Amino acid sequence: MPLLKYEQIADDLRTRIANGEFGPGELLPSGRDLAEQWSVSRATVVKAYDVLRADGLVVARQGAGSSRRRSRVLRADAELAQAASRAARRTGDWGCLTESSRPRT
């Protein structure tokens, strides 16, 4: 099953974080920039950032944008988080994720 656009954006950002393109605490691209780059609405980018926040990779501050968490993220951790998040979204079973990484309902 092909990934939805927001999942593709989240995966791309997750990979870029794991590869060290964004250092701890460093701002990620703005929603406008990503929306233009991916030819999607800002709402799609917001959903991608929501996934990354749920995975514990980024934090967001209103008016300041989204930034990478200050804690170190290893490539294997990012890949594991990506797989777990995908599985949880597909099945609706969030038991494989920690309490802090589950989306708010």
RODRENNU-581906 format. One record per residue: residue number from 1; x, y, z of N, C-alpha, C, O in turn; chain; residue in three letters. Coordinates in steps of 0.1 Angstrom, whole numbers, plus 5000, padded with zeros to 4 digits. Atoms other than C-alpha are relative to their C-alpha. Example, Ala and Ser with C-alpha at 12.3 -4.5 7.8 and 13.67 -1.06 7.14 Angstrom:
<recs>
+-----+------+------+------+------+------+------+------+------+------+------+------+------+--------+---------+
| num |  n.x |  n.y |  n.z | ca.x | ca.y | ca.z |  c.x |  c.y |  c.z |  o.x |  o.y |  o.z | cadena | residuo |
+-----+------+------+------+------+------+------+------+------+------+------+------+------+--------+---------+
|   1 | 5009 | 4988 | 5000 | 5123 | 4955 | 5078 | 5009 | 5012 | 5000 | 5019 | 5012 | 5007 |      A |     ALA |
|   2 | 4991 | 4989 | 5000 | 5137 | 4989 | 5071 | 4992 | 5011 | 5008 | 4997 | 5022 | 5009 |      A |     SER |
+-----+------+------+------+------+------+------+------+------+------+------+------+------+--------+---------+
</recs>
This chain:
<recs>
+-----+------+------+------+------+------+------+------+------+------+------+------+------+--------+---------+
| num |  n.x |  n.y |  n.z | ca.x | ca.y | ca.z |  c.x |  c.y |  c.z |  o.x |  o.y |  o.z | cadena | residuo |
+-----+------+------+------+------+------+------+------+------+------+------+------+------+--------+---------+
|   1 | 5008 | 4988 | 5000 | 5000 | 5000 | 5000 | 5009 | 5012 | 5000 | 5018 | 5014 | 5009 |      A |     MET |
|   2 | 4992 | 4988 | 5001 | 5015 | 5034 | 4990 | 4998 | 5009 | 5012 | 4987 | 5009 | 5017 |      A |     PRO |
|   3 | 5001 | 4991 | 4989 | 5022 | 5059 | 5017 | 4992 | 5012 | 4996 | 4993 | 5017 | 4985 |      A |     LEU |
|   4 | 5007 | 4988 | 5002 | 5000 | 5089 | 5021 | 5010 | 5011 | 5000 | 5021 | 5010 | 5005 |      A |     LEU |
|   5 | 4990 | 4989 | 5001 | 5017 | 5123 | 5014 | 5005 | 5004 | 5014 | 5017 | 5006 | 5015 |      A |     LYS |
|   6 | 4995 | 4996 | 4987 | 5019 | 5132 | 5051 | 5010 | 4990 | 5005 | 5019 | 4994 | 5012 |      A |     TYR |
|   7 | 4991 | 5010 | 4995 | 5035 | 5099 | 5058 | 5014 | 5001 | 4992 | 5024 | 4999 | 4998 |      A |     GLU |
|   8 | 4988 | 4998 | 5008 | 5060 | 5105 | 5030 | 5009 | 5011 | 5005 | 5021 | 5011 | 5006 |      A |     GLN |
|   9 | 4993 | 4988 | 4994 | 5069 | 5139 | 5044 | 5006 | 4997 | 5014 | 5017 | 5000 | 5016 |      A |     ILE |
|  10 | 4995 | 5004 | 4987 | 5072 | 5125 | 5079 | 5012 | 4991 | 4999 | 5022 | 4993 | 5006 |      A |     ALA |
|  11 | 4988 | 5009 | 5002 | 5095 | 5097 | 5067 | 5012 | 5007 | 4995 | 5023 | 5005 | 4999 |      A |     ASP |
|  12 | 4989 | 4992 | 5006 | 5116 | 5122 | 5047 | 5007 | 5008 | 5012 | 5019 | 5008 | 5013 |      A |     ASP |
|  13 | 4994 | 4992 | 4989 | 5121 | 5144 | 5078 | 5006 | 4991 | 5010 | 5017 | 4995 | 5015 |      A |     LEU |
|  14 | 4994 | 5010 | 4991 | 5127 | 5114 | 5100 | 5014 | 4996 | 4995 | 5023 | 4995 | 5003 |      A |     ARG |
|  15 | 4988 | 5005 | 5006 | 5154 | 5102 | 5077 | 5011 | 5012 | 5000 | 5022 | 5009 | 5004 |      A |     THR |
|  16 | 4991 | 4989 | 4999 | 5170 | 5137 | 5075 | 5005 | 5003 | 5014 | 5016 | 5006 | 5016 |      A |     ARG |
|  17 | 4996 | 4999 | 4986 | 5170 | 5139 | 5113 | 5010 | 4989 | 5004 | 5020 | 4992 | 5010 |      A |     ILE |
|  18 | 4991 | 5011 | 4997 | 5186 | 5105 | 5116 | 5013 | 5001 | 4994 | 5023 | 4997 | 4999 |      A |     ALA |
|  19 | 4988 | 4999 | 5007 | 5212 | 5114 | 5091 | 5008 | 5013 | 5005 | 5019 | 5016 | 4999 |      A |     ASN |
|  20 | 4993 | 4989 | 4994 | 5222 | 5145 | 5111 | 4998 | 5013 | 4993 | 5005 | 5023 | 4996 |      A |     GLY |
|  21 | 5002 | 4987 | 5007 | 5209 | 5172 | 5088 | 4994 | 5011 | 5010 | 4997 | 5023 | 5008 |      A |     GLU |
|  22 | 5005 | 4991 | 4990 | 5191 | 5188 | 5118 | 5006 | 4996 | 5013 | 5004 | 4985 | 5018 |      A |     PHE |
|  23 | 4994 | 5002 | 4987 | 5210 | 5191 | 5150 | 4990 | 5001 | 5011 | 4979 | 5007 | 5009 |      A |     GLY |
|  24 | 5009 | 4998 | 4988 | 5194 | 5189 | 5185 | 4996 | 5014 | 5002 | 5004 | 5023 | 5003 |      A |     PRO |
|  25 | 5005 | 4987 | 4997 | 5172 | 5219 | 5191 | 4999 | 5009 | 4987 | 4994 | 5020 | 4988 |      A |     GLY |
|  26 | 5000 | 4992 | 5013 | 5176 | 5231 | 5154 | 4986 | 5000 | 4994 | 4979 | 4990 | 4994 |      A |     GLU |
|  27 | 5013 | 4998 | 5007 | 5145 | 5244 | 5136 | 5000 | 4991 | 4987 | 5009 | 4991 | 4980 |      A |     LEU |
|  28 | 5002 | 5007 | 5012 | 5131 | 5222 | 5109 | 4993 | 5009 | 4990 | 4989 | 5021 | 4994 |      A |     LEU |
|  29 | 5006 | 4992 | 5010 | 5117 | 5236 | 5076 | 4986 | 5005 | 5005 | 4979 | 4997 | 5011 |      A |     PRO |
|  30 | 5013 | 4995 | 4997 | 5086 | 5258 | 5080 | 4989 | 4992 | 4992 | 4992 | 4986 | 4982 |      A |     SER |
|  31 | 5011 | 5006 | 5007 | 5052 | 5245 | 5071 | 4998 | 5005 | 4986 | 4995 | 4997 | 4977 |      A |     GLY |
|  32 | 5001 | 4994 | 5013 | 5050 | 5269 | 5042 | 5010 | 4994 | 4990 | 5007 | 4991 | 4979 |      A |     ARG |
|  33 | 4990 | 5005 | 5009 | 5083 | 5258 | 5028 | 4998 | 4985 | 4996 | 5000 | 4982 | 4984 |      A |     ASP |
|  34 | 5002 | 5014 | 5003 | 5075 | 5221 | 5031 | 4987 | 4998 | 4991 | 4988 | 4990 | 4982 |      A |     LEU |
|  35 | 5012 | 5001 | 5008 | 5040 | 5226 | 5016 | 5003 | 5004 | 4985 | 4999 | 4997 | 4976 |      A |     ALA |
|  36 | 4996 | 4996 | 5014 | 5056 | 5244 | 4986 | 5009 | 4989 | 4994 | 5007 | 4985 | 4982 |      A |     GLU |
|  37 | 4990 | 5010 | 5004 | 5084 | 5218 | 4983 | 4992 | 4987 | 4995 | 4996 | 4981 | 4985 |      A |     GLN |
|  38 | 5008 | 5013 | 5003 | 5059 | 5188 | 4983 | 4987 | 5002 | 4992 | 4981 | 4993 | 4989 |      A |     TRP |
|  39 | 5012 | 4997 | 5007 | 5031 | 5206 | 4965 | 4987 | 4995 | 5007 | 4979 | 4988 | 5001 |      A |     SER |
|  40 | 5012 | 5005 | 4992 | 5006 | 5199 | 4993 | 4995 | 5012 | 5008 | 5001 | 5023 | 5008 |      A |     VAL |
|  41 | 5005 | 4989 | 4991 | 4985 | 5220 | 5017 | 5008 | 5000 | 5013 | 5015 | 4991 | 5016 |      A |     SER |
|  42 | 4994 | 4998 | 4987 | 4998 | 5233 | 5050 | 4994 | 4990 | 5010 | 5001 | 4985 | 5019 |      A |     ARG |
|  43 | 5007 | 5009 | 4991 | 4973 | 5210 | 5067 | 5007 | 4986 | 4999 | 5008 | 4979 | 5009 |      A |     ALA |
|  44 | 4993 | 5012 | 5002 | 4992 | 5180 | 5052 | 5013 | 5000 | 5007 | 5017 | 4990 | 5013 |      A |     THR |
|  45 | 4987 | 4998 | 4993 | 5025 | 5193 | 5066 | 4998 | 4999 | 5015 | 5005 | 4993 | 5022 |      A |     VAL |
|  46 | 5003 | 5000 | 4985 | 5009 | 5199 | 5100 | 4998 | 4985 | 5004 | 5002 | 4981 | 5015 |      A |     VAL |
|  47 | 5002 | 5014 | 4996 | 4998 | 5162 | 5100 | 5013 | 4993 | 5000 | 5015 | 4984 | 5009 |      A |     LYS |
|  48 | 4987 | 5007 | 5000 | 5033 | 5151 | 5091 | 5008 | 5004 | 5013 | 5014 | 4995 | 5019 |      A |     ALA |
|  49 | 4993 | 4995 | 4988 | 5047 | 5172 | 5120 | 4993 | 4994 | 5012 | 5000 | 4991 | 5022 |      A |     TYR |
|  50 | 5007 | 5007 | 4989 | 5020 | 5157 | 5143 | 5005 | 4986 | 5002 | 5007 | 4981 | 5013 |      A |     ASP |
|  51 | 4995 | 5014 | 4999 | 5033 | 5122 | 5135 | 5014 | 5000 | 5006 | 5017 | 4992 | 5015 |      A |     VAL |
|  52 | 4986 | 4999 | 4994 | 5069 | 5133 | 5143 | 4999 | 5003 | 5015 | 5008 | 4999 | 5022 |      A |     LEU |
|  53 | 5002 | 4997 | 4985 | 5057 | 5148 | 5176 | 4996 | 4988 | 5007 | 5001 | 4986 | 5018 |      A |     ARG |
|  54 | 5004 | 5012 | 4993 | 5039 | 5117 | 5185 | 5011 | 4989 | 5001 | 5011 | 4982 | 5011 |      A |     ALA |
|  55 | 4988 | 5009 | 5000 | 5071 | 5097 | 5177 | 5010 | 5005 | 5010 | 5020 | 4998 | 5012 |      A |     ASP |
|  56 | 4990 | 4995 | 4991 | 5090 | 5120 | 5201 | 5012 | 5006 | 4993 | 5022 | 5008 | 5000 |      A |     GLY |
|  57 | 4988 | 4995 | 5007 | 5113 | 5133 | 5174 | 5001 | 5016 | 5000 | 5012 | 5021 | 4999 |      A |     LEU |
|  58 | 5000 | 4985 | 5001 | 5103 | 5170 | 5173 | 4991 | 5006 | 5011 | 4982 | 4999 | 5016 |      A |     VAL |
|  59 | 5009 | 4992 | 4991 | 5087 | 5196 | 5195 | 4996 | 5012 | 4992 | 5003 | 5017 | 4984 |      A |     VAL |
|  60 | 5006 | 4989 | 5007 | 5066 | 5225 | 5184 | 4997 | 5011 | 5010 | 4991 | 5008 | 5020 |      A |     ALA |
|  61 | 5004 | 4988 | 4992 | 5062 | 5260 | 5198 | 4993 | 5010 | 4991 | 4998 | 5013 | 4980 |      A |     ARG |
|  62 | 5008 | 4991 | 5008 | 5035 | 5283 | 5185 | 5008 | 5012 | 4997 | 5013 | 5019 | 5006 |      A |     GLN |
|  63 | 4993 | 4988 | 5004 | 5051 | 5311 | 5165 | 5015 | 4998 | 4998 | 5021 | 5006 | 4992 |      A |     GLY |
|  64 | 4985 | 5003 | 5001 | 5086 | 5295 | 5167 | 5003 | 4989 | 4990 | 5014 | 4987 | 4986 |      A |     ALA |
|  65 | 4998 | 5011 | 5010 | 5081 | 5265 | 5144 | 5003 | 4987 | 5008 | 5002 | 4986 | 5020 |      A |     GLY |
|  66 | 4997 | 5013 | 4995 | 5091 | 5229 | 5149 | 5015 | 4998 | 5000 | 5022 | 5002 | 4991 |      A |     SER |
|  67 | 4986 | 5002 | 4999 | 5125 | 5218 | 5161 | 5003 | 4986 | 5004 | 4994 | 4979 | 5010 |      A |     SER |
|  68 | 4996 | 5014 | 4996 | 5143 | 5185 | 5166 | 5002 | 5000 | 5015 | 5007 | 5010 | 5021 |      A |     ARG |
|  69 | 4998 | 5002 | 4986 | 5142 | 5173 | 5202 | 5015 | 5001 | 5003 | 5023 | 4997 | 4995 |      A |     ARG |
|  70 | 4986 | 4999 | 4996 | 5174 | 5180 | 5221 | 5007 | 4987 | 5003 | 5019 | 4986 | 5002 |      A |     ARG |
|  71 | 4994 | 5013 | 4997 | 5179 | 5143 | 5230 | 5005 | 4994 | 4987 | 5000 | 4997 | 4976 |      A |     SER |
|  72 | 4993 | 5006 | 5011 | 5201 | 5123 | 5207 | 4991 | 4989 | 4994 | 4985 | 4981 | 5001 |      A |     ARG |
|  73 | 5008 | 5010 | 5007 | 5182 | 5102 | 5181 | 5010 | 4991 | 4991 | 5016 | 4997 | 4982 |      A |     VAL |
|  74 | 4992 | 5009 | 5008 | 5200 | 5072 | 5167 | 4993 | 4995 | 4988 | 4980 | 4994 | 4988 |      A |     LEU |
|  75 | 5007 | 5005 | 5012 | 5193 | 5059 | 5132 | 4991 | 4988 | 5003 | 4980 | 4988 | 4998 |      A |     ARG |
|  76 | 5009 | 5012 | 4997 | 5180 | 5026 | 5145 | 4988 | 5004 | 5008 | 4977 | 4998 | 5006 |      A |     ALA |
|  77 | 5011 | 4995 | 4992 | 5158 | 5044 | 5170 | 4989 | 5006 | 4990 | 4977 | 5004 | 4992 |      A |     ASP |
|  78 | 5009 | 4993 | 5009 | 5143 | 5065 | 5142 | 4993 | 4990 | 4991 | 4981 | 4991 | 4988 |      A |     ALA |
|  79 | 5006 | 5010 | 5008 | 5137 | 5035 | 5120 | 4990 | 4991 | 5008 | 4980 | 4988 | 5002 |      A |     GLU |
|  80 | 5009 | 5007 | 4991 | 5121 | 5016 | 5149 | 4987 | 5008 | 5002 | 4976 | 5003 | 5001 |      A |     LEU |
|  81 | 5011 | 4991 | 4997 | 5099 | 5046 | 5157 | 4991 | 5001 | 4987 | 4979 | 5001 | 4988 |      A |     ALA |
|  82 | 5007 | 4999 | 5013 | 5089 | 5049 | 5120 | 4992 | 4987 | 4998 | 4980 | 4988 | 4995 |      A |     GLN |
|  83 | 5008 | 5013 | 5002 | 5079 | 5012 | 5118 | 4989 | 4999 | 5010 | 4978 | 4994 | 5006 |      A |     ALA |
|  84 | 5010 | 5001 | 4990 | 5060 | 5013 | 5151 | 4989 | 5009 | 4997 | 4977 | 5006 | 4999 |      A |     ALA |
|  85 | 5010 | 4990 | 5002 | 5042 | 5045 | 5142 | 4991 | 4996 | 4988 | 4979 | 4997 | 4989 |      A |     SER |
|  86 | 5007 | 5005 | 5012 | 5032 | 5031 | 5108 | 4990 | 4989 | 5004 | 4979 | 4989 | 5000 |      A |     ARG |
|  87 | 5009 | 5011 | 4996 | 5019 | 4999 | 5123 | 4989 | 5004 | 5009 | 4977 | 4999 | 5007 |      A |     ALA |
|  88 | 5010 | 4995 | 4991 | 5000 | 5017 | 5150 | 4989 | 5008 | 4992 | 4977 | 5006 | 4994 |      A |     ALA |
|  89 | 5010 | 4992 | 5008 | 4983 | 5041 | 5124 | 4992 | 4990 | 4992 | 4980 | 4992 | 4990 |      A |     ARG |
|  90 | 5007 | 5009 | 5008 | 4974 | 5012 | 5102 | 4990 | 4991 | 5007 | 4979 | 4988 | 5003 |      A |     ARG |
|  91 | 5008 | 5009 | 4992 | 4960 | 4989 | 5129 | 4991 | 5007 | 5011 | 4981 | 5001 | 5015 |      A |     THR |
|  92 | 5007 | 4994 | 4990 | 4948 | 5014 | 5154 | 5004 | 4995 | 5014 | 4998 | 5000 | 5024 |      A |     GLY |
|  93 | 4995 | 5006 | 4988 | 4967 | 4995 | 5181 | 5012 | 5008 | 5004 | 5023 | 5006 | 4999 |      A |     ASP |
|  94 | 4989 | 4992 | 4995 | 4989 | 5020 | 5200 | 5007 | 4994 | 5011 | 5016 | 5001 | 5017 |      A |     TRP |
|  95 | 4994 | 5006 | 4989 | 5000 | 4995 | 5225 | 5015 | 4998 | 4998 | 5023 | 4997 | 5007 |      A |     GLY |
|  96 | 4986 | 5001 | 5003 | 5034 | 4992 | 5207 | 5008 | 5012 | 5003 | 5020 | 5012 | 5002 |      A |     CYS |
|  97 | 4993 | 4988 | 4998 | 5042 | 5028 | 5214 | 4999 | 5004 | 5015 | 4989 | 5000 | 5022 |      A |     LEU |
|  98 | 5000 | 4996 | 4987 | 5050 | 5044 | 5247 | 4989 | 5010 | 5002 | 4984 | 5016 | 4993 |      A |     THR |
|  99 | 5011 | 4991 | 4997 | 5024 | 5065 | 5265 | 5002 | 5014 | 4994 | 4993 | 5021 | 4989 |      A |     GLU |
| 100 | 4997 | 4986 | 5004 | 5042 | 5098 | 5256 | 5000 | 5001 | 4985 | 4998 | 5013 | 4980 |      A |     SER |
| 101 | 4999 | 4999 | 5014 | 5044 | 5089 | 5219 | 4986 | 4997 | 4993 | 4985 | 4998 | 4981 |      A |     SER |
| 102 | 5013 | 5003 | 5006 | 5007 | 5081 | 5214 | 4993 | 5013 | 4997 | 4995 | 5023 | 5004 |      A |     ARG |
| 103 | 5007 | 4988 | 5004 | 4986 | 5107 | 5196 | 4989 | 5003 | 5010 | 4983 | 4994 | 5016 |      A |     PRO |
| 104 | 5011 | 4996 | 4991 | 4962 | 5127 | 5217 | 4987 | 4998 | 4993 | 4985 | 5001 | 4981 |      A |     ARG |
| 105 | 5013 | 5002 | 5006 | 4926 | 5119 | 5212 | 4990 | 5009 | 5006 | 4978 | 5009 | 5003 |      A |     THR |
+-----+------+------+------+------+------+------+------+------+------+------+------+------+--------+---------+
</recs>
